[in-house]
Amino acid sequence: MTRDPADLTVSDYLDGAREMTAANRPYLAHLLAEEAARRAADPATAAGIRASFPNPATTREETD
């Protein structure tokens, strides 16, 4: 069933972010979490969401 993105809640986006994390899709998880943070009413909550799903492009560790 297709849903209108305007109807999705912070919780919906966080659920998707968790699913993408479990599927080893960190960048998609980050994008979904970023949208959840953008929709969060409380700045502290938004900051917590962003901290839980950091941008994988800036947190990637190089191995030799």
Secondary structure as UniProt FT lines:
FT   HELIX           5..7
FT   HELIX           10..22
FT   TURN            23..24
FT   HELIX           26..39
FT   HELIX           43..52
FT   HELIX           56..59
//
